[in-house]
Amino acid sequence: MAAVLTSMRALFAPAPAFVIDHETPADVVSREALLDRAMGKDRRKKSSEKIRRGRIPAQGLAFVARDRAGHVIGTVRLWNVEAGVSREGKPVEALLLGPLAVDSAHEGKGIGGALMRAALTEAKTRGHGAVLLVGDAAYYERFGFFADKTQHLVMPGPFARDRFLALELVSGWLEGAAGMVVASGSKLSQPAASRRAA
Ligand SMILES: CC(C)(COP(=O)(O)OP(=O)(O)OC[C@H]1O[C@@H](n2cnc3c(N)ncnc32)[C@H](O)[C@@H]1OP(=O)(O)O)[C@@H](O)C(=O)NCCC(=O)NCCS
C-alpha cells in the first residue's frame, strides 16, 4: 500500500521548476540572448573570450537549465585549455569554465549551483584533472575554487588575479603548473572528421 501511495504521489507531483540538460545546437540563439542580457555586450572583450573564440566547448561539457516550457534560463560551458606547463615542461591539460549565467528572473533558485554541480560532476567523470575560471571568488569558493591554485598562471590578456580561480578534480593536478593559459580545444571551422583525427 505504501509503495502504491508513493508512486501515486510521484505521478501527481508538480514537475520541477527547472531541469539541467545538455546544450543542443537549437539552444544557441536563446543562449546568446541570455548571455547578452546577463553580462552585457562587452562580455566578448574578456580575456576568457579570447580563449573561447573560434573553438567548440569540451566534449559533453555544455549545459543549459530549462524552465518547464523548455526555455533556456541558464547556461554553462567548459573549454579545453592548456594551463601552462608542468615542472617537466609538459602542457598541463585543464578546462576553462564560463560563461555561467542565469536569467535574472530566475536568480536565487539554485539554478547556478545546479549547473555548476552538473558541469563539475561530468568533468570529473570524463577524467579531467582541473577547472579554471575568472569570476567572483565569493560565489565560486562554495564549489571549491580558489586563487592559490593559479598563482603561477596567467590569462592571455588583462585579468584580476583575485578572480582567477581553479579547482583540482584530481588532487595535485596543477602543482607546478606555470605559464599562460591557451586554448587547446577543437576549432569551430574544422569538419567533424578532422576534429576526430586531431
Ligand atoms: C552568478 C549567477 C550565475 C548565480 O546564479 P543563481 O542561479 O542565482 O545562483 P544560486 O541560486 O545557485 O545561488 C545563489 C546564491 O549565490 C549568491 N551569489 C550570486 N552571485 C554572487 C556573486 N557574484 N558573489 C557572491 N555570491 C553570489 C547569492 O547571494 C545566493 O546566496 P545564498 O545562497 O546565500 O542566498 C547569476 O546571478 C548570474 O547569472 N549573474 C550574472 C552573470 C554573472 O555574473 N556570471 C558570473 C558569476 S561571477
The ligand as a Gaussian input file, in Angstrom:
#p B3LYP/6-31G(d) Opt

LIG

0 1
 C       26.047000      34.372000     -10.548000
 C       24.816000      33.633000     -11.023000
 C       25.208000      32.632000     -12.104000
 C       24.184000      32.886000      -9.842000
 O       23.073000      32.129000     -10.306000
 P       21.883000      31.722000      -9.310000
 O       21.035000      30.730000     -10.011000
 O       21.209000      32.936000      -8.795000
 O       22.725000      31.026000      -8.157000
 P       22.205000      30.095000      -6.993000
 O       20.714000      30.254000      -6.841000
 O       22.719000      28.729000      -7.203000
 O       22.950000      30.725000      -5.738000
 C       22.514000      31.914000      -5.200000
 C       23.492000      32.318000      -4.127000
 O       24.679000      32.841000      -4.742000
 C       24.921000      34.154000      -4.263000
 N       25.568000      34.908000      -5.322000
 C       25.121000      35.164000      -6.549000
 N       26.016000      35.918000      -7.236000
 C       27.052000      36.106000      -6.405000
 C       28.271000      36.806000      -6.530000
 N       28.616000      37.419000      -7.651000
 N       29.109000      36.814000      -5.460000
 C       28.780000      36.172000      -4.313000
 N       27.633000      35.495000      -4.140000
 C       26.773000      35.481000      -5.178000
 C       23.557000      34.677000      -3.892000
 O       23.656000      35.737000      -2.983000
 C       22.922000      33.437000      -3.267000
 O       23.427000      33.267000      -1.970000
 P       22.613000      32.440000      -0.848000
 O       22.521000      31.019000      -1.335000
 O       23.455000      32.565000       0.379000
 O       21.291000      33.104000      -0.762000
 C       23.746000      34.618000     -11.584000
 O       23.460000      35.566000     -10.595000
 C       24.165000      35.364000     -12.852000
 O       23.951000      34.860000     -13.946000
 N       24.742000      36.559000     -12.733000
 C       25.103000      37.369000     -13.874000
 C       26.210000      36.739000     -14.679000
 C       27.476000      36.539000     -13.858000
 O       27.898000      37.424000     -13.152000
 N       28.085000      35.337000     -14.023000
 C       29.357000      35.004000     -13.438000
 C       29.377000      34.960000     -11.955000
 S       30.915000      35.645000     -11.381000

